[in-house]
Amino acid sequence: MTTSIDQFIESFLTAVDFQEAVEVTPETLLKDLPEWDSLAALGVIVMFDVEFGKTITGDDLKSCSTISELHQLLD
């Protein structure tokens, strides 16, 4: 089953749980997100495992600079 980028962004927003609404697009730079920190990264790692059955590491996250690149880790 392929997950669309829109579905992925919805899951990402839930996993990171921003305190204030943040607009996220496929081109959004992770480093520009106001609450992108180690706790947010851990939430994304858990999201990949629980929602998508895919194991990723901190190094995988470090290799990504945009939401689209994170989405590509599902392939």
N, C-alpha and C positions, 0 to 999 in steps of 0.2 A: 504494500500500500504506500503510495506516494503522499507525502504531506506537503500541501501548498505553502508558499511563503507566508500567506495571510494566516493560515492556521498556526504555522510555526511562530509568527510574531505574537499571536494571541497567547500561546503557551509560554513564550519567553516573558511577556509582560506579567503573567501570573507567577512564574517562577521567581522573577526578580522582585516583584512586589514593591514597585516604586511608591513612595509616600505621596507624591503628587503626580497627576497625569502627565505622561511623557509621550510625545508623538514619535513613533518608531516606524521607519521605512526600511526596505532592504538595504539602502545605501547608508543608513545611520552608522556612524562610527561608534564603536563600543566605548572608546576613551572619552567621547563627548557626552555620554550619559551621566547624569548627575550622581547616581548612586551605584555606578559600576565599580565594585570593589570585590574583595575576596569572598564576602558573604553572598553577593549576587552571583559570582562565578560558581560557587558551590551549589546554589539553587539551580543554575543552568546545567551543571553536571548531573544533579539528581533528576532534573526534568528529562534529560536525554535517556537516562537509565529507566525511569519509571514509565514515562509516556511513550518513548520510542524504542525501548529495548536495546539501546546502543550505549556502549561504554566509551566515554571520552575522558581525557585527562586534562590537568591544568596546562600541560604543554600544547595540547590540541587547542585549547582556548587562546593561549598566547599567540598561536599562529594565525588567529583570525582578527581582522580589524573591523569588519562590518557584520551586520546581522545576516546578510546574504552569505558571507563566508561561513558563518556558524551553521546556517541552514544546509550548506553543502556537506557538512560533516555527517549528515544523515545518509548520504549516498554510500 
